[in-house]
Amino acid sequence: MDERPIGFFDSGIGGLTALKTTLKLLPNEATIYVADEANLPYGTKSSKEISNYSQKIIRFLIKQNVKAIVCACNTSSAIAIPHLKKVYTLPIFGVIDAGAKKANQVTKNQHIMIIATKATVRSKKYNEKLELLNSKLVINDLAAQELVKIVENGDYRSKSVIKKIYQILAPLNKTLADTLILGCTHFPILKEQINEATNYRFKLVDPGHEVIINLKDFLTKKHLLSNNNVKSNNHVFYTTGSTEHFSTLGSKFLDNSTIKVNHLDLE
């Protein structure tokens, strides 16, 4: 057994969708979550910038003695993680492989749609992985960068915002795909709105959820699971941005539990 925490990071609160799955599937695990809100959004940044931010966060998490790291950010998983996995011996889990594998499993008509940030769409990492899994797949993607801002603003139920979401996702109504990869961990927060905007026609795939299933399998096989009953103070949160902003949105998303957020200046 291994009582060390699991490290998580994302550009903002989106990665909390993966953390929330962890709290359900791995309730005995302590966690450390880093939100790089000072550099939000990653999806509009250059590959060099994304890699630099990701490496700094990984270095910080390693100093916190984590036993594994979940990159709960599709953009970083696409751009930075393939290289950083070769640099560090600590297990690092990205969301791309897990999401692609699940989408290939659930599609009935072999036609998959991806919505993601500009950088993730530009990288074509989902497309590449899906093609390796199944050469018969028809794959299309859509950059839905504005959805990240909507989630981070915390207002995604007002009439004006709902209208905006419908406008952003309108191109999806023209695709023949039956499966939709939510290629940004912010997007599962908008599952209800996405389903409504697309008339519930897609099987939604949440890569952040799927990667935690992989993480659980790994920790089980390697005998690295924690045996402790974890209390709330064993879940530590950091942000490079506003602690008040992250605490407000994070507490709301994590079932209104009160979370203490620390400020972090990345070296």
C-alpha positions as CSV (number, residue, x, y, z in Angstrom):
1,M,0.0,0.0,0.0
2,D,1.1,3.6,-0.7
3,E,-0.3,6.5,1.2
4,R,1.3,9.2,-0.9
5,P,-1.1,11.5,-2.7
6,I,-2.1,11.5,-6.4
7,G,-1.2,14.7,-8.2
8,F,-3.6,16.4,-10.6
9,F,-3.3,19.5,-12.8
10,D,-5.2,21.5,-15.3
11,S,-5.3,25.1,-16.6
12,G,-8.4,25.8,-14.4
13,I,-11.3,24.1,-12.8
14,G,-12.0,21.7,-15.6
15,G,-9.8,19.0,-14.2
16,L,-12.0,18.9,-11.2
17,T,-14.2,16.6,-13.3
18,A,-11.5,14.0,-13.2
19,L,-10.9,14.7,-9.5
20,K,-14.6,14.2,-8.8
21,T,-14.4,10.8,-10.4
22,T,-11.4,10.0,-8.3
23,L,-13.3,10.8,-5.1
24,K,-15.9,8.2,-6.1
25,L,-13.7,5.5,-7.5
26,L,-10.7,5.9,-5.2
27,P,-12.2,7.3,-2.0
28,N,-9.2,6.4,0.2
29,E,-6.7,8.4,-1.9
30,A,-5.3,11.8,-0.9
31,T,-4.9,14.3,-3.7
32,I,-3.1,17.5,-4.7
33,Y,-4.7,19.6,-7.4
34,V,-3.0,22.4,-9.2
35,A,-4.9,24.9,-11.4
36,D,-2.7,27.1,-13.5
37,E,-5.3,29.9,-13.8
38,A,-2.7,32.6,-14.2
39,N,-2.0,31.1,-17.6
40,L,-5.6,30.1,-18.5
41,P,-6.5,29.2,-21.2
42,Y,-3.9,26.7,-22.4
43,G,-5.9,26.2,-25.6
44,T,-4.8,29.5,-27.2
45,K,-1.1,29.2,-26.1
46,S,1.8,28.0,-28.2
47,S,3.1,24.4,-27.9
48,K,6.3,25.8,-26.2
49,E,4.3,27.7,-23.6
50,I,2.1,24.7,-22.8
51,S,5.1,22.4,-22.4
52,N,6.8,24.9,-20.2
53,Y,3.8,25.4,-17.9
54,S,3.2,21.6,-17.7
55,Q,6.8,20.8,-16.8
56,K,6.9,23.4,-14.0
57,I,3.7,21.9,-12.5
58,I,5.0,18.4,-12.7
59,R,8.2,19.5,-11.0
60,F,6.2,21.0,-8.2
61,L,4.0,17.9,-7.8
62,I,7.1,15.7,-7.7
63,K,8.4,17.8,-4.8
64,Q,5.1,17.1,-3.0
65,N,6.0,13.4,-3.1
66,V,3.1,12.3,-5.2
67,K,2.9,8.7,-6.4
68,A,1.3,9.4,-9.8
69,I,0.3,12.4,-11.8
70,V,-2.9,12.9,-13.8
71,C,-2.7,15.5,-16.5
72,A,-6.4,16.5,-16.3
73,C,-6.0,18.8,-19.3
74,N,-6.5,17.6,-22.9
75,T,-4.4,20.4,-24.3
76,S,-1.4,19.5,-22.1
77,S,-2.0,15.8,-22.7
78,A,-1.9,16.4,-26.5
79,I,1.1,18.8,-26.5
80,A,3.3,18.2,-23.6
81,I,2.7,14.8,-21.9
82,P,4.1,12.5,-24.7
83,H,7.5,14.1,-24.2
84,L,7.3,14.6,-20.5
85,K,6.5,10.9,-20.0
86,K,10.0,10.2,-21.4
87,V,11.6,12.7,-19.1
88,Y,10.2,11.6,-15.7
89,T,10.0,8.1,-14.3
90,L,7.0,8.9,-12.2
91,P,3.7,7.5,-13.7
92,I,2.0,10.3,-15.7
93,F,-1.5,9.8,-17.1
94,G,-2.8,11.9,-19.9
95,V,-6.5,11.9,-21.0
96,I,-6.1,11.4,-24.8
97,D,-5.5,7.7,-25.0
98,A,-8.3,6.9,-22.5
99,G,-10.8,9.1,-24.3
100,A,-10.0,7.7,-27.8
101,K,-10.2,4.1,-26.6
102,K,-13.6,4.6,-25.0
103,A,-14.9,6.4,-28.1
104,N,-13.8,3.6,-30.4
105,Q,-15.6,1.1,-28.1
106,V,-19.0,2.9,-28.0
107,T,-19.4,4.2,-31.5
108,K,-22.0,2.2,-33.5
109,N,-21.6,3.8,-36.9
110,Q,-17.8,4.3,-36.8
111,H,-18.2,8.1,-37.0
112,I,-16.7,10.1,-34.1
113,M,-16.8,13.9,-33.5
114,I,-14.4,15.7,-31.2
115,I,-14.9,19.1,-29.5
116,A,-11.8,20.6,-27.9
117,T,-9.6,23.6,-27.5
118,K,-7.9,25.2,-30.5
119,A,-4.5,23.8,-29.5
120,T,-5.9,20.2,-29.0
121,V,-7.7,20.3,-32.3
122,R,-4.6,21.7,-34.0
123,S,-2.5,18.9,-32.6
124,K,-4.7,16.2,-34.1
125,K,-3.6,13.8,-31.3
126,Y,-7.1,12.5,-30.9
127,N,-7.4,11.9,-34.6
128,E,-4.0,10.1,-34.7
129,K,-4.9,7.8,-31.7
130,L,-8.3,7.0,-33.1
131,E,-6.9,6.1,-36.5
132,L,-4.4,3.8,-34.8
133,L,-7.2,2.0,-32.9
134,N,-9.5,1.7,-35.9
135,S,-8.6,2.7,-39.5
136,K,-12.2,2.5,-40.5
137,L,-13.3,5.4,-38.3
138,V,-14.6,8.7,-39.8
139,I,-13.3,11.5,-37.6
140,N,-14.2,15.2,-37.4
141,D,-13.4,17.9,-34.9
142,L,-14.5,21.3,-33.8
143,A,-12.6,23.9,-31.8
144,A,-15.0,25.1,-29.1
145,Q,-12.5,27.3,-27.2
146,E,-15.2,29.6,-26.0
147,L,-16.8,26.9,-23.8
148,V,-13.7,27.1,-21.5
149,K,-14.4,30.7,-20.8
150,I,-18.0,30.0,-20.1
151,V,-17.1,27.4,-17.5
152,E,-14.5,29.5,-15.9
153,N,-16.9,32.4,-15.6
154,G,-19.2,30.1,-13.6
155,D,-22.3,31.2,-15.4
156,Y,-23.6,28.4,-17.7
157,R,-27.3,28.4,-17.0
158,S,-28.5,31.9,-17.9
159,K,-30.5,32.3,-21.1
160,S,-27.9,34.4,-22.8
161,V,-25.1,31.8,-22.1
162,I,-27.3,28.9,-23.2
163,K,-28.0,30.7,-26.5
164,K,-24.2,31.2,-26.9
165,I,-23.6,27.5,-26.3
166,Y,-26.1,26.6,-28.9
167,Q,-24.4,28.9,-31.4
168,I,-21.0,27.4,-30.7
169,L,-22.2,23.8,-31.1
170,A,-24.4,24.4,-34.1
171,P,-22.0,22.8,-36.5
172,L,-22.4,19.5,-34.6
173,N,-26.0,19.2,-36.0
174,K,-24.5,18.7,-39.5
175,T,-22.3,15.7,-38.6
176,L,-23.3,12.0,-39.0
177,A,-21.3,11.0,-35.9
178,D,-23.0,9.1,-33.1
179,T,-20.2,9.6,-30.6
180,L,-18.9,12.9,-29.2
181,I,-15.6,13.2,-27.4
182,L,-15.6,16.0,-24.8
183,G,-11.9,16.8,-25.6
184,C,-11.5,19.3,-22.8
185,T,-12.0,18.5,-19.1
186,H,-14.0,21.7,-18.7
187,F,-16.7,20.4,-21.1
188,P,-18.2,17.7,-18.9
189,I,-19.4,20.4,-16.6
190,L,-21.6,21.4,-19.5
191,K,-22.9,17.9,-20.3
192,E,-26.6,18.9,-19.7
193,Q,-26.2,22.0,-22.0
194,I,-24.3,20.0,-24.7
195,N,-27.0,17.3,-24.7
196,E,-29.8,19.8,-25.1
197,A,-28.0,21.8,-27.8
198,T,-27.4,18.6,-29.8
199,N,-30.9,17.0,-29.2
200,Y,-29.3,14.1,-27.2
201,R,-28.1,12.5,-30.4
202,F,-24.5,11.7,-29.2
203,K,-23.0,9.2,-26.9
204,L,-20.8,11.6,-24.8
205,V,-17.3,10.4,-23.9
206,D,-15.6,12.0,-21.0
207,P,-11.8,11.3,-21.2
208,G,-11.3,12.6,-17.7
209,H,-13.6,9.9,-16.3
210,E,-11.9,7.2,-18.4
211,V,-8.4,8.1,-17.3
212,I,-9.3,7.6,-13.7
213,I,-10.5,4.1,-14.5
214,N,-7.1,3.5,-16.0
215,L,-5.4,5.0,-13.0
216,K,-7.3,2.8,-10.6
217,D,-6.3,-0.3,-12.6
218,F,-2.7,0.8,-12.5
219,L,-2.6,1.5,-8.8
220,T,-4.4,-1.8,-8.1
221,K,-2.0,-3.9,-10.2
222,K,1.1,-2.1,-8.8
223,H,-0.2,-2.4,-5.2
224,L,-0.1,1.3,-4.8
225,L,-3.6,1.9,-3.4
226,S,-4.0,3.8,-0.1
227,N,-5.7,2.0,2.7
228,N,-6.6,5.1,4.7
229,N,-10.0,6.7,5.2
230,V,-9.3,10.1,3.7
231,K,-10.6,13.3,5.3
232,S,-11.3,16.5,3.4
233,N,-8.0,18.1,4.6
234,N,-6.1,15.4,2.7
235,H,-7.3,17.0,-0.5
236,V,-5.1,20.0,-1.2
237,F,-5.7,22.6,-3.8
238,Y,-3.4,25.2,-5.4
239,T,-4.0,27.9,-8.0
240,T,-1.6,30.2,-9.7
241,G,-4.5,32.7,-10.0
242,S,-7.2,33.9,-7.6
243,T,-7.7,31.6,-4.7
244,E,-11.2,33.2,-4.1
245,H,-12.3,32.5,-7.6
246,F,-11.1,28.9,-7.6
247,S,-12.6,28.3,-4.1
248,T,-16.0,29.6,-5.1
249,L,-16.3,27.6,-8.3
250,G,-14.5,24.6,-7.0
251,S,-16.7,24.3,-3.9
252,K,-19.8,24.6,-6.0
253,F,-18.7,21.9,-8.4
254,L,-17.5,19.5,-5.7
255,D,-21.0,19.3,-4.3
256,N,-20.8,22.5,-2.3
257,S,-18.1,21.2,-0.1
258,T,-15.8,23.9,1.3
259,I,-12.3,23.7,-0.1
260,K,-9.2,25.6,1.1
261,V,-7.2,26.9,-1.8
262,N,-3.5,27.9,-1.6
263,H,-1.8,30.3,-4.0
264,L,1.1,28.9,-6.0
265,D,3.9,30.8,-7.8
266,L,5.5,28.4,-10.3
267,E,9.2,28.5,-10.5
